[in-house]
Amino acid sequence: MHIIVIISSVVIVGGLFLLRFIQIRQERKEKKMFLEQRLEHLIHANKKEAPIEKTSHPFK
């Protein structure tokens, strides 16, 4: 009887940890996608604002 309770407890706790791990991984994936989209937006906005002139280089 005790072994069933122990095994059940381990399975329940393991399941909860697994669900939390999956949730955290999903949140990180969504945040990464958001940041990548934001970066692309900023790159395109920057290109439209200040096009790079190939004739004059600021460090020459």
Residue pairs with C-beta under 8 A, 6 or more apart in sequence:
none
